[in-house]
């Protein structure tokens, strides 16, 4: 599956080669390149793994390899914490007297 011009996509590129990594980071990290990822609007058509240019929502033009078309937000806030679920009503009771 590829991208079309104007489609929201994610690209990646090697920002720092492994040989250029800082000496003060863990050895296991230093052995790998630093890969950057960014989402934006495709300025050209491309297939997965192909290099394309995107326009980020901040207005930057960046080139990288197409990794995702219509990427989803995959972050979360974890499981609900019982203590935090109760604190709002407990605080409200205390403030209301």
C-alpha positions in Angstrom: 0.0 0.0 0.0 1.4 3.4 -0.9 0.6 7.0 -0.3 -1.1 9.6 -2.4 -0.3 13.3 -2.5 -2.1 15.1 0.3 -2.5 11.9 2.5 -1.5 11.9 6.2 1.6 9.6 6.5 4.5 8.8 8.8 8.1 8.7 7.6 11.4 7.8 9.2 15.1 8.4 8.7 18.4 7.8 10.4 19.1 11.0 12.3 22.4 9.8 13.9 24.4 6.8 12.7 25.5 4.3 15.3 29.2 5.3 14.8 28.2 9.0 15.6 26.3 8.3 18.9 27.5 10.0 22.1 30.0 8.1 24.2 28.1 8.7 27.5 25.0 6.6 26.5 24.6 2.9 27.3 26.6 0.6 25.1 23.4 -1.3 23.9 22.0 2.1 22.8 25.2 3.3 21.2 25.3 0.3 18.9 22.1 1.3 17.2 21.4 4.3 14.9 18.9 6.9 16.2 15.9 6.7 14.0 13.6 9.7 13.8 9.9 9.5 12.9 7.6 12.3 11.9 4.0 12.5 10.6 2.9 14.9 7.9 1.1 15.4 4.6 2.7 13.5 1.7 3.9 15.9 -1.0 4.6 13.1 -3.4 3.3 9.6 -4.2 5.3 6.7 -2.7 5.3 3.0 -1.8 6.1 1.6 1.7 9.9 1.9 2.2 10.3 4.4 -0.6 11.7 7.9 0.2 9.2 10.7 0.0 8.8 14.3 1.1 6.2 15.4 3.7 5.0 18.7 5.0 4.7 18.6 8.8 1.8 20.3 10.6 4.5 22.8 11.8 5.3 23.6 8.2 8.6 21.8 7.8 9.5 19.9 4.7 11.2 16.6 5.5 12.4 13.6 3.5 12.3 10.0 4.8 11.2 6.5 4.1 7.4 5.9 4.1 6.5 3.8 7.1 2.8 4.2 7.6 -0.3 5.6 5.7 -2.9 7.2 7.9 -1.0 6.4 11.1 -2.9 5.8 14.3 -2.0 7.3 17.7 -0.9 4.3 19.7 0.0 5.9 23.0 -2.1 5.4 26.1 -2.2 6.3 29.8 -2.2 2.8 31.2 -4.7 1.1 33.4 -7.1 3.2 35.6 -5.7 3.6 39.1 -8.3 3.1 41.9 -6.7 5.8 44.0 -7.1 8.4 41.3 -10.7 7.4 40.6 -11.7 8.1 44.2 -9.7 11.3 44.8 -12.0 13.6 42.8 -15.2 12.8 44.8 -13.2 12.7 48.1 -11.8 16.1 47.5 -15.1 17.5 46.5 -16.7 16.2 49.8 -13.9 17.8 51.8 -14.1 21.2 50.0 -17.9 21.3 50.4 -17.6 20.6 54.1 
